[in-house]
Amino acid sequence: MLEIAKGCPLDRTLRLLSGEWTVHLLWALSSNGPTRHGELRRLVEGISSKVLTQKLRALEASGIVFRSYEATVPPKVTYGLTEQGQKVDRVLRSIEELAVEWQPAASS
Amino acid sequence: MLEIAKGCPLDRTLRLLSGEWTVHLLWALSSNGPTRHGELRRLVEGISSKVLTQKLRALEASGIVFRSYEATVPPKVTYGLTEQGQKVDRVLRSIEELAVEWQPAASS
């Protein structure tokens, strides 16, 4: 396995994924497809509107999430996974498998 | 994919993995095998001794890491992944693959 030197791509990916709520959000977007802010708040139980907005901006800046704006009345804003973002699916699936296997440990 | 209800096994696994330094630590233990505290501090660049001790205790309490004590002179304490902990390898590998693919995005 690769060494993790501070700032290397692996370190940056780990830091990006290990931020609070990040994987929960990626999970909701991966399962739900393009989703509105309000719906994301419902899907990610416990996240505040302010934190959700900050997280979405940070993920957008990292090229992982896109934000689309439709000038309907009222305007429609949805968030979704970019092509880069969709590559996180593999990590989400491996975490899902792990969660199923860890259930006894996780519930003790 | 599973829904993530607060407190469900998937939520607990995500929270466990998304704590700061956690995946870095699991990475070092997975690559290095049973390792002493001082060596772990060297392998996980930037972590403080205090945070490392707290993290190891929390991972030990979750059944992911074991702590072995040898009454040598001086005494020898090493930390390693339990059987449950070794199951995290699959997640680490998928993150490694992702990091290699995300390099352009991660470095922008």
Backbone of each chain as ProteinMPNN parsed JSONL, in Angstrom:
{"seq_chain_A": "MLEIAKGCPLDRTLRLLSGEWTVHLLWALSSNGPTRHGELRRLVEGISSKVLTQKLRALEASGIVFRSYEATVPPKVTYGLTEQGQKVDRVLRSIEELAVEWQPAASS", "coords_chain_A": {"N_chain_A": [[0.843, -1.194, 0.0], [0.325, 2.311, -0.516], [2.488, 4.798, 0.987], [1.489, 7.368, 3.321], [2.116, 10.452, 2.768], [2.034, 13.723, 4.098], [-0.309, 15.796, 2.534], [-0.147, 14.484, 0.133], [-1.827, 12.915, -2.755], [-3.332, 10.755, -1.71], [-3.534, 11.377, 0.987], [-4.975, 13.749, 0.808], [-7.346, 12.785, -0.31], [-8.227, 11.085, 1.71], [-8.601, 12.969, 3.732], [-10.587, 14.524, 2.576], [-12.697, 12.674, 2.421], [-12.966, 12.041, 5.091], [-14.1, 14.138, 6.427], [-16.623, 15.429, 8.663], [-19.962, 14.307, 8.046], [-19.481, 14.161, 5.291], [-19.268, 11.657, 3.861], [-21.78, 10.709, 4.384], [-23.306, 12.52, 2.935], [-22.361, 12.138, 0.31], [-23.251, 9.623, 0.013], [-26.067, 9.922, 0.077], [-26.427, 11.443, -2.254], [-25.444, 9.687, -4.116], [-27.247, 7.584, -3.929], [-29.647, 8.836, -4.463], [-29.454, 10.438, -6.676], [-29.464, 13.607, -8.558], [-30.367, 16.074, -6.28], [-32.444, 18.231, -4.263], [-31.684, 20.921, -1.923], [-33.296, 20.961, 0.402], [-34.351, 18.371, 0.413], [-32.031, 16.904, 0.666], [-31.321, 17.589, 3.241], [-33.274, 16.23, 4.6], [-32.645, 13.605, 3.939], [-30.123, 13.259, 5.073], [-29.991, 12.719, 8.093], [-29.96, 14.867, 10.848], [-28.087, 16.757, 10.046], [-27.312, 20.251, 9.889], [-28.815, 23.098, 8.223], [-27.011, 25.092, 7.612], [-24.475, 23.811, 7.832], [-24.837, 21.895, 5.87], [-24.977, 23.482, 3.554], [-22.359, 24.581, 3.592], [-20.829, 22.258, 3.303], [-21.679, 21.314, 0.813], [-20.738, 23.371, -0.822], [-17.97, 23.085, -0.438], [-17.554, 20.538, -1.486], [-18.299, 21.031, -4.063], [-16.317, 22.791, -4.836], [-14.216, 21.033, -4.829], [-14.696, 19.631, -7.037], [-16.308, 17.429, -6.924], [-18.992, 17.476, -6.536], [-21.767, 18.801, -8.38], [-23.603, 21.825, -8.971], [-26.764, 22.652, -10.011], [-28.697, 25.123, -11.627], [-31.932, 26.151, -12.26], [-33.802, 28.453, -14.01], [-36.539, 28.538, -13.211], [-39.845, 29.38, -11.979], [-40.748, 29.1, -8.719], [-37.08, 29.491, -8.697], [-35.07, 26.562, -9.435], [-32.797, 24.634, -7.651], [-30.45, 22.12, -7.804], [-28.344, 19.5, -6.54], [-25.712, 17.315, -7.449], [-23.696, 14.325, -8.129], [-20.621, 14.754, -9.736], [-18.778, 13.461, -12.61], [-16.314, 12.697, -11.531], [-17.13, 12.572, -8.889], [-18.902, 10.439, -8.929], [-17.212, 8.32, -8.99], [-16.783, 7.718, -6.396], [-18.499, 5.837, -5.628], [-17.602, 3.208, -5.445], [-16.11, 3.19, -3.092], [-18.135, 3.73, -1.295], [-19.713, 1.473, -1.558], [-17.928, -0.463, -0.571], [-17.781, 0.342, 2.042], [-20.376, -0.09, 2.813], [-20.539, -2.893, 2.687], [-18.726, -3.465, 4.689], [-20.024, -2.37, 6.898], [-22.176, -4.073, 7.173], [-20.838, -6.412, 7.86], [-19.581, -5.59, 10.196], [-21.634, -5.291, 11.955], [-22.207, -6.738, 14.438], [-20.013, -5.864, 16.035], [-20.355, -3.112, 15.818], [-22.715, -2.741, 17.158], [-22.15, -3.318, 19.724]], "CA_chain_A": [[0.0, 0.0, 0.0], [1.08, 3.558, -0.597], [2.747, 5.568, 2.206], [0.669, 8.581, 3.268], [2.849, 11.679, 3.115], [1.09, 14.827, 4.283], [-0.576, 16.588, 1.317], [-0.137, 13.669, -1.106], [-3.201, 12.676, -3.204], [-4.04, 9.829, -0.817], [-3.832, 12.131, 2.204], [-6.058, 14.707, 0.487], [-8.591, 12.02, -0.504], [-8.665, 10.64, 3.047], [-9.112, 14.145, 4.473], [-11.867, 14.917, 1.973], [-13.729, 11.696, 2.778], [-13.161, 11.856, 6.535], [-14.776, 15.288, 7.045], [-17.933, 15.005, 9.195], [-21.112, 14.339, 7.138], [-19.143, 14.078, 3.865], [-19.637, 10.38, 3.236], [-23.247, 10.619, 4.455], [-23.828, 13.333, 1.823], [-22.042, 11.452, -0.952], [-24.136, 8.445, 0.011], [-27.423, 10.375, -0.285], [-26.407, 11.868, -3.662], [-25.228, 8.497, -4.937], [-28.47, 6.771, -3.911], [-30.838, 9.586, -4.837], [-29.267, 11.235, -7.893], [-29.553, 15.044, -8.29], [-31.293, 16.28, -5.171], [-32.532, 19.616, -3.781], [-31.097, 21.171, -0.596], [-34.251, 20.553, 1.442], [-34.452, 16.904, 0.411], [-30.755, 16.404, 1.21], [-31.394, 17.749, 4.713], [-34.142, 15.145, 5.109], [-31.957, 12.319, 3.753], [-28.952, 13.156, 5.957], [-30.584, 13.026, 9.405], [-29.119, 15.497, 11.876], [-27.222, 17.833, 9.529], [-27.996, 21.558, 9.889], [-28.88, 23.726, 6.905], [-25.765, 25.854, 7.423], [-23.383, 22.861, 7.581], [-25.105, 21.284, 4.567], [-24.573, 24.462, 2.534], [-20.879, 24.655, 3.587], [-20.311, 20.982, 2.788], [-21.952, 21.259, -0.633], [-19.797, 24.319, -1.476], [-16.612, 22.512, -0.405], [-17.522, 19.406, -2.429], [-18.376, 21.634, -5.396], [-14.972, 23.359, -5.094], [-13.295, 19.905, -5.07], [-15.055, 18.986, -8.31], [-16.952, 16.144, -6.63], [-20.445, 17.723, -6.63], [-22.148, 19.942, -9.226], [-24.807, 22.539, -8.555], [-27.42, 23.131, -11.24], [-29.695, 26.176, -11.319], [-32.916, 26.314, -13.325], [-34.484, 29.744, -13.767], [-38.003, 28.372, -13.183], [-40.437, 30.239, -10.939], [-39.495, 29.635, -8.178], [-35.893, 28.848, -9.271], [-34.836, 25.208, -8.92], [-31.364, 24.344, -7.487], [-30.212, 20.733, -7.399], [-26.943, 19.091, -6.385], [-25.506, 15.923, -7.871], [-22.295, 13.897, -8.2], [-19.955, 14.891, -11.033], [-18.175, 12.192, -13.041], [-15.329, 12.391, -10.472], [-17.882, 12.239, -7.677], [-19.511, 9.106, -9.057], [-16.172, 7.299, -8.733], [-16.75, 7.407, -4.954], [-19.43, 4.725, -5.39], [-16.86, 1.978, -5.08], [-15.762, 3.321, -1.664], [-19.404, 3.627, -0.551], [-20.109, 0.037, -1.561], [-17.055, -1.248, 0.329], [-18.16, 0.721, 3.416], [-21.665, -0.758, 3.062], [-20.222, -4.299, 2.992], [-18.057, -3.476, 6.006], [-21.032, -2.071, 7.935], [-22.96, -5.303, 7.368], [-19.983, -7.373, 8.584], [-19.241, -5.079, 11.529], [-22.844, -5.023, 12.753], [-22.107, -7.135, 15.859], [-19.055, -4.975, 16.739], [-20.894, -1.734, 15.849], [-23.873, -2.583, 18.071], [-21.79, -3.647, 21.143]], "C_chain_A": [[0.878, 1.244, 0.0], [1.369, 4.096, 0.799], [1.844, 6.793, 2.152], [1.508, 9.779, 3.708], [1.834, 12.809, 3.162], [0.949, 15.589, 2.965], [-0.564, 15.764, 0.049], [-1.581, 13.374, -1.504], [-3.994, 11.778, -2.259], [-4.448, 10.564, 0.46], [-5.004, 13.076, 1.947], [-7.377, 13.971, 0.32], [-9.131, 11.557, 0.844], [-9.266, 11.814, 3.808], [-10.453, 14.564, 3.918], [-12.963, 13.972, 2.449], [-13.986, 11.666, 4.277], [-13.739, 13.1, 7.218], [-16.141, 14.844, 7.547], [-19.018, 15.226, 8.143], [-20.766, 14.096, 5.669], [-19.627, 12.783, 3.242], [-21.159, 10.175, 3.313], [-23.865, 11.335, 3.249], [-23.593, 12.65, 0.489], [-22.961, 10.246, -1.108], [-25.533, 8.838, -0.483], [-27.461, 10.75, -1.767], [-26.237, 10.662, -4.573], [-26.514, 7.661, -5.021], [-29.618, 7.486, -4.605], [-30.733, 10.315, -6.17], [-29.395, 12.713, -7.552], [-30.682, 15.355, -7.313], [-31.294, 17.739, -4.729], [-32.052, 19.702, -2.334], [-32.006, 20.63, 0.513], [-34.341, 19.043, 1.563], [-33.176, 16.289, 0.989], [-30.762, 16.498, 2.733], [-32.232, 16.63, 5.318], [-33.393, 13.811, 5.051], [-30.782, 12.152, 4.716], [-29.38, 13.643, 7.34], [-29.576, 13.681, 10.336], [-28.236, 16.618, 11.358], [-27.996, 19.15, 9.523], [-27.935, 22.155, 8.486], [-27.556, 24.431, 6.585], [-24.605, 24.91, 7.063], [-23.57, 22.217, 6.215], [-24.643, 22.213, 3.445], [-23.047, 24.533, 2.428], [-20.274, 23.415, 2.942], [-20.488, 20.913, 1.267], [-20.998, 22.188, -1.38], [-18.405, 23.712, -1.539], [-16.503, 21.37, -1.413], [-17.589, 19.916, -3.867], [-16.986, 22.148, -5.795], [-13.974, 22.233, -5.395], [-13.625, 19.171, -6.358], [-15.791, 17.666, -8.129], [-18.471, 16.254, -6.814], [-20.682, 18.868, -7.603], [-23.431, 20.553, -8.662], [-25.493, 23.033, -9.813], [-28.579, 24.047, -10.852], [-30.652, 26.294, -12.504], [-33.756, 27.551, -13.011], [-36.0, 29.582, -13.878], [-38.573, 29.34, -12.135], [-41.197, 29.316, -9.976], [-38.303, 28.882, -8.797], [-35.634, 27.498, -8.616], [-33.325, 24.945, -8.848], [-31.211, 22.897, -7.048], [-28.701, 20.474, -7.356], [-26.818, 17.634, -6.804], [-24.028, 15.595, -7.917], [-21.77, 14.13, -9.615], [-19.399, 13.508, -11.427], [-17.139, 11.736, -12.006], [-16.059, 11.897, -9.218], [-18.457, 10.833, -7.742], [-18.498, 7.995, -8.816], [-16.123, 6.925, -7.248], [-17.658, 6.213, -4.657], [-18.736, 3.473, -4.869], [-16.499, 2.008, -3.58], [-17.039, 3.142, -0.832], [-19.84, 2.177, -0.456], [-19.251, -0.754, -0.586], [-17.377, -0.903, 1.783], [-19.468, 0.017, 3.787], [-21.422, -2.224, 3.449], [-19.615, -4.407, 4.39], [-19.079, -3.27, 7.115], [-21.853, -3.318, 8.23], [-22.137, -6.301, 8.181], [-19.694, -6.903, 10.007], [-20.449, -4.986, 12.435], [-22.678, -5.462, 14.207], [-21.207, -6.191, 16.621], [-19.684, -3.602, 16.89], [-21.993, -1.634, 16.897], [-23.454, -2.879, 19.504], [-21.521, -2.373, 21.92]], "O_chain_A": [[2.02, 1.221, 0.458], [0.575, 3.874, 1.713], [1.463, 7.226, 1.065], [1.591, 10.076, 4.899], [0.894, 12.85, 2.368], [1.943, 15.98, 2.353], [-0.929, 16.269, -1.013], [-2.485, 13.557, -0.688], [-5.181, 12.005, -2.029], [-5.563, 10.397, 0.953], [-5.913, 13.187, 2.77], [-8.419, 14.463, 0.754], [-10.333, 11.624, 1.098], [-10.308, 11.68, 4.451], [-11.36, 14.919, 4.67], [-14.041, 14.42, 2.838], [-15.083, 11.312, 4.709], [-13.861, 13.129, 8.442], [-16.767, 13.977, 6.936], [-18.991, 16.227, 7.428], [-21.667, 13.849, 4.868], [-20.312, 12.796, 2.219], [-21.755, 9.555, 2.433], [-24.807, 10.842, 2.628], [-24.485, 12.582, -0.357], [-23.388, 9.902, -2.211], [-26.106, 8.174, -1.346], [-28.418, 10.414, -2.465], [-26.807, 10.61, -5.663], [-26.823, 7.098, -6.071], [-30.457, 6.858, -5.251], [-31.734, 10.755, -6.737], [-29.434, 13.06, -6.371], [-31.821, 14.935, -7.516], [-30.267, 18.412, -4.809], [-32.015, 18.704, -1.615], [-31.557, 19.943, 1.43], [-34.399, 18.498, 2.665], [-33.224, 15.29, 1.706], [-30.274, 15.605, 3.425], [-31.94, 16.142, 6.41], [-33.48, 12.994, 5.968], [-30.476, 11.034, 5.132], [-29.169, 14.798, 7.71], [-28.496, 13.148, 10.589], [-27.68, 17.37, 12.159], [-29.183, 19.178, 9.198], [-27.104, 21.762, 7.667], [-27.054, 24.379, 5.462], [-23.853, 25.166, 6.123], [-22.604, 22.011, 5.481], [-23.992, 21.773, 2.497], [-22.498, 24.545, 1.326], [-19.338, 23.502, 2.147], [-19.581, 20.513, 0.536], [-20.502, 21.837, -2.451], [-17.729, 23.806, -2.564], [-15.495, 21.241, -2.109], [-17.013, 19.316, -4.775], [-16.541, 21.966, -6.928], [-13.004, 22.441, -6.124], [-12.943, 18.219, -6.738], [-15.89, 16.873, -9.065], [-19.144, 15.293, -7.187], [-19.89, 19.809, -7.653], [-24.219, 19.896, -7.981], [-24.887, 23.752, -10.607], [-29.323, 23.792, -9.905], [-30.214, 26.514, -13.633], [-34.331, 27.689, -11.931], [-36.67, 30.372, -14.543], [-37.809, 30.045, -11.477], [-42.228, 28.776, -10.378], [-38.466, 27.793, -9.347], [-35.921, 27.291, -7.437], [-32.64, 25.023, -9.868], [-31.778, 22.49, -6.034], [-27.91, 21.131, -8.034], [-27.707, 16.823, -6.545], [-23.19, 16.484, -7.762], [-22.417, 13.739, -10.586], [-19.529, 12.533, -10.687], [-17.082, 10.561, -11.645], [-15.646, 10.927, -8.582], [-18.496, 10.121, -6.739], [-18.867, 6.87, -8.48], [-15.496, 5.932, -6.879], [-17.599, 5.642, -3.568], [-19.229, 2.786, -3.974], [-16.575, 0.99, -2.893], [-17.022, 2.482, 0.207], [-20.28, 1.715, 0.596], [-19.757, -1.608, 0.142], [-17.259, -1.757, 2.662], [-19.648, -0.417, 4.924], [-22.012, -2.733, 4.402], [-19.942, -5.307, 5.163], [-19.009, -3.924, 8.156], [-22.187, -3.595, 9.382], [-22.661, -6.958, 9.081], [-19.575, -7.72, 10.92], [-20.298, -4.627, 13.603], [-22.961, -4.688, 15.121], [-21.553, -5.75, 17.716], [-19.577, -2.981, 17.948], [-22.196, -0.565, 17.473], [-24.26, -2.728, 20.422], [-21.208, -2.431, 23.11]]}, "seq_chain_B": "MLEIAKGCPLDRTLRLLSGEWTVHLLWALSSNGPTRHGELRRLVEGISSKVLTQKLRALEASGIVFRSYEATVPPKVTYGLTEQGQKVDRVLRSIEELAVEWQPAASS", "coords_chain_B": {"N_chain_B": [[-29.006, 0.95, -2.529], [-28.483, 1.002, 0.993], [-30.641, 2.918, 3.177], [-29.611, 5.656, 5.318], [-30.26, 5.635, 8.461], [-30.178, 7.526, 11.456], [-27.83, 6.301, 13.776], [-27.991, 3.7, 12.885], [-26.312, 0.61, 11.824], [-24.798, 1.266, 9.517], [-24.593, 4.028, 9.672], [-23.172, 4.262, 12.045], [-20.791, 3.003, 11.283], [-19.896, 4.707, 9.263], [-19.554, 7.017, 10.787], [-17.555, 6.142, 12.515], [-15.443, 5.678, 10.725], [-15.163, 8.207, 9.659], [-14.025, 9.89, 11.475], [-11.496, 12.316, 12.381], [-8.164, 11.514, 11.368], [-8.651, 8.774, 11.716], [-8.866, 6.939, 9.492], [-6.354, 7.3, 8.458], [-4.83, 6.185, 10.485], [-5.774, 3.523, 10.56], [-4.869, 2.821, 8.134], [-2.07, 2.932, 8.423], [-1.708, 0.885, 10.318], [-2.676, -1.256, 8.901], [-0.873, -1.402, 6.801], [1.516, -1.723, 8.117], [1.323, -3.629, 10.078], [1.315, -4.963, 13.524], [2.225, -2.298, 15.571], [4.302, 0.059, 17.354], [3.561, 2.815, 19.603], [5.149, 5.119, 19.261], [6.213, 4.682, 16.702], [3.899, 4.677, 15.22], [3.198, 7.338, 15.446], [5.125, 8.448, 13.877], [4.502, 7.356, 11.41], [1.998, 8.4, 10.864], [1.856, 11.276, 9.823], [1.828, 14.357, 11.478], [-0.05, 13.886, 13.473], [-0.821, 14.334, 16.939], [0.681, 13.175, 20.024], [-1.13, 12.908, 22.105], [-3.67, 12.91, 20.8], [-3.319, 10.656, 19.241], [-3.177, 8.64, 21.199], [-5.787, 8.857, 22.267], [-7.314, 8.179, 20.009], [-6.468, 5.565, 19.502], [-7.401, 4.312, 21.813], [-10.181, 4.645, 21.465], [-10.596, 3.166, 19.127], [-9.827, 0.725, 20.046], [-11.824, 0.259, 21.917], [-13.93, -0.041, 20.166], [-13.445, -2.451, 19.168], [-11.832, -2.699, 16.981], [-9.14, -2.308, 16.966], [-6.36, -3.897, 18.601], [-4.528, -3.984, 21.668], [-1.381, -4.877, 22.679], [0.552, -6.035, 25.385], [3.785, -6.478, 26.493], [5.648, -7.819, 29.079], [8.377, -7.045, 29.034], [11.708, -5.698, 29.663], [12.607, -2.52, 28.833], [8.947, -2.436, 29.2], [6.918, -3.636, 26.438], [4.653, -2.209, 24.237], [2.307, -2.781, 21.782], [0.206, -1.988, 18.98], [-2.428, -3.247, 16.971], [-4.441, -4.413, 14.14], [-7.508, -5.928, 14.831], [-9.328, -8.981, 14.03], [-11.793, -8.054, 13.103], [-10.988, -5.47, 12.544], [-9.218, -5.874, 10.438], [-10.914, -6.287, 8.359], [-11.329, -3.835, 7.327], [-9.625, -3.402, 5.359], [-10.521, -3.676, 2.743], [-12.012, -1.361, 2.328], [-9.988, 0.504, 2.538], [-8.414, -0.127, 0.35], [-10.175, 0.507, -1.707], [-10.339, 3.219, -1.362], [-7.751, 3.913, -1.918], [-7.579, 3.299, -4.648], [-9.397, 5.191, -5.57], [-8.113, 7.554, -4.86], [-5.947, 7.541, -6.578], [-7.277, 7.82, -9.009], [-8.54, 10.256, -8.588], [-6.498, 12.04, -8.566], [-5.961, 14.272, -10.409], [-8.183, 15.947, -9.798], [-7.863, 16.214, -7.046], [-5.504, 17.592, -6.862], [-6.079, 20.035, -7.876]], "CA_chain_B": [[-28.167, 1.134, -1.365], [-29.223, 1.135, 2.247], [-30.883, 4.272, 3.725], [-28.799, 5.812, 6.529], [-30.984, 6.189, 9.615], [-29.223, 7.874, 12.521], [-27.569, 5.24, 14.744], [-27.991, 2.361, 12.277], [-24.932, 0.124, 11.666], [-24.088, 1.988, 8.451], [-24.303, 5.36, 10.207], [-22.087, 4.108, 13.045], [-19.545, 2.687, 10.568], [-19.466, 5.945, 8.6], [-19.038, 7.939, 11.812], [-16.278, 5.624, 13.009], [-14.404, 5.859, 9.7], [-14.96, 9.596, 9.227], [-13.35, 10.694, 12.512], [-10.2, 12.775, 11.876], [-7.014, 10.627, 11.57], [-8.995, 7.354, 11.877], [-8.494, 6.109, 8.332], [-4.881, 7.352, 8.358], [-4.301, 5.232, 11.474], [-6.093, 2.165, 10.097], [-3.979, 2.618, 6.981], [-0.707, 2.644, 8.929], [-1.732, -0.435, 10.976], [-2.895, -2.265, 7.865], [0.359, -1.528, 5.987], [2.707, -1.968, 8.923], [1.134, -4.697, 11.072], [1.403, -4.451, 14.894], [3.16, -1.167, 15.587], [4.386, 0.772, 18.641], [2.965, 4.166, 19.632], [6.114, 6.077, 18.675], [6.317, 4.437, 15.251], [2.63, 5.133, 14.629], [3.262, 8.812, 15.357], [5.999, 8.772, 12.721], [3.819, 6.957, 10.165], [0.828, 9.264, 10.611], [2.451, 12.617, 9.907], [0.995, 15.478, 11.932], [-0.91, 13.561, 14.615], [-0.139, 14.561, 18.223], [0.742, 11.976, 20.87], [-2.374, 12.858, 22.875], [-4.764, 12.502, 19.897], [-3.039, 9.268, 18.856], [-3.58, 7.801, 22.34], [-7.263, 8.872, 22.322], [-7.833, 7.458, 18.833], [-6.193, 4.127, 19.697], [-8.343, 3.836, 22.858], [-11.537, 4.577, 20.888], [-10.612, 2.048, 18.175], [-9.759, -0.489, 20.872], [-13.165, 0.097, 22.515], [-14.84, -0.466, 19.094], [-13.087, -3.815, 18.747], [-11.166, -2.631, 15.661], [-7.694, -2.361, 17.235], [-5.978, -4.546, 19.869], [-3.324, -3.446, 22.312], [-0.711, -6.006, 23.357], [1.556, -5.563, 26.37], [4.762, -7.508, 26.844], [6.341, -7.369, 30.31], [9.835, -7.049, 28.857], [12.301, -4.514, 30.325], [11.348, -1.897, 29.263], [7.745, -3.113, 28.67], [6.695, -3.356, 25.014], [3.213, -2.094, 23.926], [2.065, -2.608, 20.344], [-1.196, -1.902, 18.549], [-2.637, -3.899, 15.675], [-5.838, -4.567, 13.73], [-8.168, -7.189, 15.177], [-9.937, -9.62, 12.853], [-12.788, -7.065, 12.625], [-10.251, -4.325, 12.0], [-8.601, -6.221, 9.143], [-11.948, -6.215, 7.314], [-11.37, -2.464, 6.786], [-8.686, -3.352, 4.227], [-11.253, -3.526, 1.474], [-12.356, 0.067, 2.209], [-8.726, 1.226, 2.314], [-8.008, -0.38, -1.05], [-11.052, 1.25, -2.64], [-9.96, 4.637, -1.224], [-6.462, 4.046, -2.613], [-7.889, 3.363, -6.092], [-10.066, 6.475, -5.797], [-7.104, 8.628, -4.743], [-5.143, 7.525, -7.814], [-8.129, 8.364, -10.076], [-8.897, 11.653, -8.306], [-5.302, 12.893, -8.441], [-6.09, 15.607, -11.027], [-9.157, 16.774, -9.038], [-7.34, 16.472, -5.689], [-4.366, 18.538, -6.861], [-6.452, 21.386, -8.412]], "C_chain_B": [[-29.045, 1.366, -0.136], [-29.517, 2.614, 2.536], [-29.997, 4.411, 4.961], [-29.643, 6.45, 7.623], [-29.974, 6.424, 10.722], [-29.094, 6.689, 13.488], [-27.578, 3.846, 14.155], [-26.545, 1.917, 12.059], [-24.133, 0.909, 10.626], [-23.689, 3.371, 8.96], [-23.131, 5.269, 11.185], [-20.766, 3.826, 12.356], [-19.012, 3.94, 9.887], [-18.872, 6.893, 9.632], [-17.696, 7.464, 12.328], [-15.176, 5.928, 12.001], [-14.15, 7.335, 9.416], [-14.404, 10.474, 10.342], [-11.981, 11.113, 11.985], [-9.113, 11.775, 12.253], [-7.364, 9.139, 11.561], [-8.506, 6.529, 10.697], [-6.973, 6.156, 8.125], [-4.271, 6.284, 9.275], [-4.538, 3.795, 11.027], [-5.169, 1.812, 8.936], [-2.594, 2.191, 7.45], [-0.669, 1.247, 9.556], [-1.895, -1.546, 9.947], [-1.62, -2.49, 7.059], [1.497, -2.101, 6.818], [2.584, -3.16, 9.862], [1.253, -4.114, 12.469], [2.534, -3.439, 15.035], [3.162, -0.479, 16.952], [3.906, 2.215, 18.485], [3.872, 5.162, 18.905], [6.203, 5.927, 17.16], [5.042, 4.899, 14.55], [2.623, 6.645, 14.465], [4.091, 9.221, 14.149], [5.249, 8.486, 11.419], [2.645, 7.864, 9.829], [1.252, 10.709, 10.859], [1.444, 13.656, 10.4], [0.117, 15.166, 13.125], [-0.145, 13.787, 15.919], [-0.2, 13.273, 19.057], [-0.579, 11.788, 21.61], [-3.535, 12.339, 22.007], [-4.569, 11.042, 19.484], [-3.497, 8.32, 19.963], [-5.105, 7.707, 22.422], [-7.86, 8.024, 21.208], [-7.663, 5.953, 19.029], [-7.152, 3.55, 20.733], [-9.733, 3.667, 22.276], [-11.64, 3.388, 19.93], [-10.544, 0.709, 18.912], [-11.153, -0.788, 21.442], [-14.159, -0.4, 21.454], [-14.514, -1.865, 18.592], [-12.35, -3.857, 17.422], [-9.65, -2.793, 15.813], [-7.462, -3.124, 18.539], [-4.702, -3.879, 20.373], [-2.648, -4.612, 23.013], [0.435, -5.463, 24.201], [2.503, -6.713, 26.682], [5.598, -6.997, 28.016], [7.856, -7.498, 30.167], [10.401, -5.849, 29.635], [13.048, -3.717, 29.25], [10.15, -2.632, 28.636], [7.489, -2.697, 27.227], [5.178, -3.343, 24.753], [3.067, -1.903, 22.416], [0.559, -2.622, 20.095], [-1.311, -2.564, 17.19], [-4.111, -3.995, 15.359], [-6.355, -5.921, 14.191], [-8.711, -7.81, 13.888], [-10.977, -8.674, 12.238], [-12.07, -5.915, 11.919], [-9.669, -4.636, 10.63], [-9.62, -6.174, 8.015], [-12.0, -4.821, 6.688], [-10.466, -2.369, 5.553], [-9.386, -3.054, 2.911], [-11.611, -2.042, 1.241], [-11.086, 0.851, 1.881], [-8.282, 1.078, 0.864], [-8.864, 0.444, -2.004], [-10.744, 2.753, -2.554], [-8.658, 4.893, -1.978], [-6.694, 4.181, -4.12], [-8.496, 4.727, -6.435], [-9.041, 7.616, -5.798], [-6.276, 8.706, -6.018], [-5.964, 8.148, -8.947], [-8.427, 9.839, -9.864], [-7.687, 12.573, -8.367], [-5.5, 14.246, -9.113], [-7.004, 16.493, -10.194], [-8.533, 17.172, -7.709], [-6.251, 17.534, -5.747], [-4.803, 19.901, -7.391], [-6.756, 22.33, -7.255]], "O_chain_B": [[-30.173, 1.851, -0.223], [-28.717, 3.476, 2.173], [-29.659, 3.41, 5.592], [-29.731, 7.675, 7.704], [-29.042, 5.643, 10.913], [-30.092, 6.143, 13.959], [-27.213, 2.89, 14.84], [-25.638, 2.748, 12.102], [-22.949, 1.185, 10.818], [-22.575, 3.832, 8.709], [-22.217, 6.094, 11.154], [-19.727, 4.337, 12.775], [-17.811, 4.207, 9.927], [-17.827, 7.501, 9.4], [-16.795, 8.27, 12.558], [-14.097, 6.384, 12.378], [-13.057, 7.699, 8.981], [-14.318, 11.69, 10.174], [-11.358, 10.367, 11.229], [-9.139, 11.238, 13.36], [-6.468, 8.308, 11.415], [-7.811, 5.53, 10.881], [-6.373, 5.18, 7.674], [-3.333, 5.581, 8.9], [-3.642, 2.954, 11.097], [-4.745, 0.667, 8.779], [-2.021, 1.225, 6.948], [0.291, 0.505, 9.35], [-1.335, -2.632, 10.092], [-1.312, -3.619, 6.677], [2.332, -2.855, 6.319], [3.583, -3.655, 10.385], [1.289, -2.892, 12.613], [3.672, -3.714, 14.653], [2.134, -0.441, 17.628], [3.856, 2.755, 17.38], [3.426, 5.934, 18.056], [6.261, 6.915, 16.429], [5.085, 5.438, 13.444], [2.11, 7.172, 13.478], [3.795, 10.213, 13.484], [5.335, 9.249, 10.457], [2.33, 8.076, 8.658], [1.042, 11.275, 11.932], [0.365, 13.82, 9.831], [-0.418, 16.086, 13.743], [1.042, 13.472, 16.004], [-1.035, 12.401, 18.814], [-1.087, 10.673, 21.731], [-4.281, 11.451, 22.418], [-5.535, 10.284, 19.387], [-4.137, 7.306, 19.685], [-5.656, 6.624, 22.621], [-8.791, 7.25, 21.431], [-8.575, 5.169, 18.765], [-7.659, 2.441, 20.567], [-10.403, 2.67, 22.546], [-12.649, 2.683, 19.92], [-11.112, -0.293, 18.478], [-11.601, -1.934, 21.448], [-15.119, -1.096, 21.785], [-15.195, -2.403, 17.719], [-12.246, -4.914, 16.8], [-8.971, -3.326, 14.936], [-8.258, -3.022, 19.472], [-3.924, -3.302, 19.613], [-3.263, -5.272, 23.851], [1.174, -4.568, 23.792], [2.07, -7.793, 27.086], [6.173, -5.91, 27.967], [8.533, -7.997, 31.066], [9.636, -5.07, 30.203], [14.072, -4.208, 28.775], [10.314, -3.364, 27.66], [7.792, -1.573, 26.828], [4.495, -4.334, 25.011], [3.637, -0.974, 21.844], [-0.229, -3.171, 20.865], [-0.41, -2.459, 16.357], [-4.95, -3.693, 16.209], [-5.71, -6.945, 13.966], [-8.574, -7.245, 12.803], [-11.039, -8.51, 11.02], [-12.483, -5.455, 10.854], [-9.629, -3.769, 9.757], [-9.252, -6.038, 6.848], [-12.63, -4.63, 5.648], [-10.523, -1.396, 4.801], [-8.9, -2.283, 2.084], [-11.526, -1.538, 0.121], [-11.108, 1.755, 1.045], [-7.833, 2.037, 0.236], [-8.365, 1.008, -2.978], [-10.87, 3.473, -3.544], [-8.479, 5.943, -2.596], [-6.107, 5.036, -4.783], [-8.156, 5.335, -7.45], [-9.101, 8.521, -6.631], [-5.941, 9.795, -6.486], [-5.431, 8.911, -9.753], [-8.554, 10.595, -10.827], [-7.842, 13.787, -8.23], [-5.246, 15.276, -8.489], [-6.67, 17.643, -9.908], [-8.651, 18.321, -7.284], [-6.081, 18.297, -4.797], [-4.01, 20.843, -7.372], [-7.085, 23.495, -7.478]]}, "name": "protein", "num_of_chains": 2, "seq": "MLEIAKGCPLDRTLRLLSGEWTVHLLWALSSNGPTRHGELRRLVEGISSKVLTQKLRALEASGIVFRSYEATVPPKVTYGLTEQGQKVDRVLRSIEELAVEWQPAASSMLEIAKGCPLDRTLRLLSGEWTVHLLWALSSNGPTRHGELRRLVEGISSKVLTQKLRALEASGIVFRSYEATVPPKVTYGLTEQGQKVDRVLRSIEELAVEWQPAASS"}
